[in-house]
Amino acid sequence: LDDFDLIAELASDPLWDSVFAQLTPADFALIVATVGLEYDQPRAAEVMAKKLSGGLTCEHISATLSAAAAAYRAAMVHKLAPLCVDLQQNKALIVKQLSQWERVITESDLK
């Protein structure tokens, strides 16, 4: 059982709903960063984001970008931006975390 499978399994268990629902941006980012297979980090983040009470915020995404594997930051934005409840109001929090190249390749995700 790898890290992603464990997160997906726990996220599907109603006993864990309250844990996932209340994840702070820092806790959310910490869990994503500990996913051992870096290419699974965006998928793990997406699974957890769907369980957050009140929805995923730009603050969650920003914190996650700071902690996630550099090679998968654009993929993280691609997976998470559509789930973000405050993207239009606070996308600057995400954009300031991105390199110039990442801004170019995620531009359509952040509209």
C-alpha positions in Angstrom: 0.0 0.0 0.0 1.6 3.2 -1.1 1.0 6.7 0.3 -1.6 7.7 -2.3 -3.5 4.4 -1.9 -3.6 5.0 1.9 -4.9 8.5 1.5 -7.5 7.4 -1.0 -8.6 4.6 1.3 -8.8 6.8 4.4 -10.7 9.5 2.4 -13.3 6.9 1.4 -13.8 5.9 5.0 -16.6 7.9 6.7 -14.8 7.6 10.1 -12.1 9.9 8.6 -14.4 12.5 7.2 -14.0 14.9 10.1 -10.2 14.7 9.9 -10.0 15.5 6.2 -12.8 18.1 6.5 -10.9 20.3 9.0 -7.4 20.2 7.5 -5.7 23.6 7.8 -3.6 24.8 4.8 -0.4 23.9 6.7 -1.7 20.4 7.5 -2.9 19.8 4.0 0.4 20.8 2.6 2.3 18.6 5.1 0.3 15.5 4.1 0.9 16.2 0.4 4.6 16.7 0.9 4.9 13.4 2.7 3.5 11.4 -0.3 6.6 9.4 -1.2 6.0 9.0 -4.9 6.2 12.6 -6.0 4.1 12.1 -9.1 1.2 11.0 -6.8 1.3 14.3 -4.8 -1.2 16.1 -7.1 -3.6 13.2 -7.1 -3.4 12.9 -3.3 -4.1 16.6 -3.0 -7.1 16.3 -5.2 -8.6 13.4 -3.2 -8.1 15.4 0.1 -9.4 18.7 -1.4 -12.7 17.1 -2.2 -13.2 16.2 1.4 -12.5 19.7 2.9 -15.4 21.3 4.7 -15.9 24.8 3.2 -13.9 23.8 0.2 -10.3 24.1 -1.0 -8.9 27.7 -0.8 -6.1 29.5 -2.5 -4.4 29.4 0.9 -4.4 25.6 0.8 -3.0 25.6 -2.7 -0.3 28.2 -1.9 0.8 26.2 1.2 0.9 23.0 -0.9 3.0 24.6 -3.6 5.5 25.6 -1.0 5.8 22.0 0.2 5.3 19.9 -2.9 7.9 18.4 -5.2 9.1 21.2 -7.6 8.5 19.0 -10.7 4.8 18.6 -10.0 3.8 22.1 -9.0 2.1 22.9 -12.3 0.3 19.6 -12.1 -0.8 20.5 -8.6 -2.3 23.8 -9.9 -4.0 21.9 -12.8 -5.6 19.4 -10.4 -6.6 21.9 -7.6 -7.5 25.1 -9.3 -10.9 23.8 -10.6 -11.8 22.8 -7.0 -10.8 26.1 -5.5 -13.7 28.1 -3.9 -12.0 31.5 -3.8 -9.8 31.4 -7.0 -11.0 34.6 -8.5 -10.6 36.6 -5.3 -7.3 35.2 -4.1 -5.4 33.6 -7.0 -2.6 36.0 -6.4 -1.6 33.8 -3.4 -1.0 31.0 -5.9 0.6 33.0 -8.6 3.2 34.5 -6.3 4.4 30.9 -5.5 4.9 30.1 -9.2 8.0 30.5 -11.4 7.6 32.5 -14.6 7.4 29.2 -16.6 4.8 27.7 -14.2 2.7 30.9 -14.6 2.7 30.4 -18.4 1.7 26.7 -18.3 -1.0 27.2 -15.6 -2.5 30.4 -17.0 -5.6 28.7 -18.3 -6.1 26.8 -15.0 -6.1 30.1 -13.1 -8.8 31.9 -15.2 
